[in-house]
Amino acid sequence: MQRNTDVGHYMMDMISNTLNIDPDLMARAQKRGLAAKQLIDVVENITNIATSFQHHDEALAIEGRPLKPLHFDGLACTWYSSAASSNDFQRFR
């Protein structure tokens, strides 16, 4: 399981770096090849393999949790913001 989470963290770092791409470039990439959807698919695959996976950095926070009922097929997203002086992520309401 450790190797799976290591790869997951590397992938999350790469996805986080794509958040710095020019928005116009990302929009064109989405139109041509569903780039954003592919990034979300990677996140979903990682959290399917390592169900308790967690990754936090300056631009991205991912927390995989098993959901009940077990037949739920979906992805829940929450936006976070962190204070400049703190590494604690706070949830928007």
C-alpha positions as CSV (number, residue, x, y, z in Angstrom):
1,M,0.0,0.0,0.0
2,Q,2.9,2.4,0.7
3,R,4.1,2.2,-2.9
4,N,0.6,3.1,-4.1
5,T,0.4,6.1,-1.9
6,D,3.9,7.3,-2.9
7,V,2.9,7.2,-6.6
8,G,-0.4,8.9,-5.6
9,H,1.5,11.8,-4.0
10,Y,3.8,12.2,-7.0
11,M,0.7,12.3,-9.3
12,M,-1.0,14.9,-7.0
13,D,2.2,17.0,-7.1
14,M,2.1,17.0,-10.9
15,I,-1.7,17.8,-11.0
16,S,-1.1,20.6,-8.5
17,N,1.6,22.0,-10.8
18,T,-0.9,22.1,-13.7
19,L,-3.0,24.5,-11.6
20,N,-0.4,27.2,-12.4
21,I,-0.9,26.8,-16.2
22,D,-2.4,29.8,-18.0
23,P,-6.2,29.4,-17.8
24,D,-6.6,30.0,-21.6
25,L,-4.1,27.2,-22.4
26,M,-6.0,24.9,-20.0
27,A,-9.3,25.8,-21.6
28,R,-8.0,24.9,-25.0
29,A,-6.5,21.7,-23.7
30,Q,-9.9,20.8,-22.2
31,K,-11.7,21.5,-25.5
32,R,-9.2,19.4,-27.5
33,G,-8.6,16.5,-25.3
34,L,-10.7,16.8,-22.1
35,A,-7.5,17.6,-20.1
36,A,-9.3,18.6,-16.9
37,K,-11.5,15.5,-17.0
38,Q,-8.4,13.3,-17.4
39,L,-6.8,15.0,-14.3
40,I,-9.9,14.3,-12.3
41,D,-10.0,10.7,-13.5
42,V,-6.4,10.3,-12.2
43,V,-7.5,11.6,-8.7
44,E,-10.5,9.3,-8.8
45,N,-8.3,6.3,-9.6
46,I,-5.8,7.1,-6.8
47,T,-8.6,7.4,-4.3
48,N,-10.2,4.1,-5.5
49,I,-6.9,2.3,-5.0
50,A,-5.9,3.9,-1.7
51,T,-9.3,4.7,-0.1
52,S,-7.9,6.6,2.8
53,F,-5.5,8.6,0.7
54,Q,-4.7,12.2,1.8
55,H,-2.6,14.8,0.1
56,H,-2.3,18.5,1.0
57,D,-0.1,21.2,-0.6
58,E,-0.4,24.9,-1.2
59,A,-2.8,24.5,-4.2
60,L,-4.6,21.2,-3.7
61,A,-6.0,19.1,-0.9
62,I,-7.3,15.5,-1.6
63,E,-8.8,13.3,1.0
64,G,-10.2,10.0,0.0
65,R,-12.7,8.4,2.3
66,P,-14.9,5.3,1.9
67,L,-18.5,6.4,1.7
68,K,-21.6,4.6,2.8
69,P,-23.6,3.2,1.3
70,L,-20.9,1.2,-0.5
71,H,-22.8,1.3,-3.8
72,F,-22.4,5.1,-4.1
73,D,-20.7,5.9,-7.4
74,G,-19.4,9.4,-7.4
75,L,-16.9,12.0,-6.3
76,A,-17.5,14.7,-3.7
77,C,-15.4,17.9,-3.9
78,T,-14.8,20.6,-1.3
79,W,-13.0,23.8,-1.7
80,Y,-10.4,24.7,0.9
81,S,-8.5,27.9,1.7
82,S,-5.4,28.2,3.8
83,A,-4.1,31.2,5.6
84,A,-0.7,32.5,4.4
85,S,0.7,32.0,7.9
86,S,-0.8,28.6,8.5
87,N,-0.6,25.1,6.9
88,D,-4.1,24.3,8.3
89,F,-6.7,24.0,5.6
90,Q,-10.1,25.6,6.4
91,R,-13.3,24.5,4.7
92,F,-15.4,27.1,2.9
93,R,-19.1,27.0,3.9
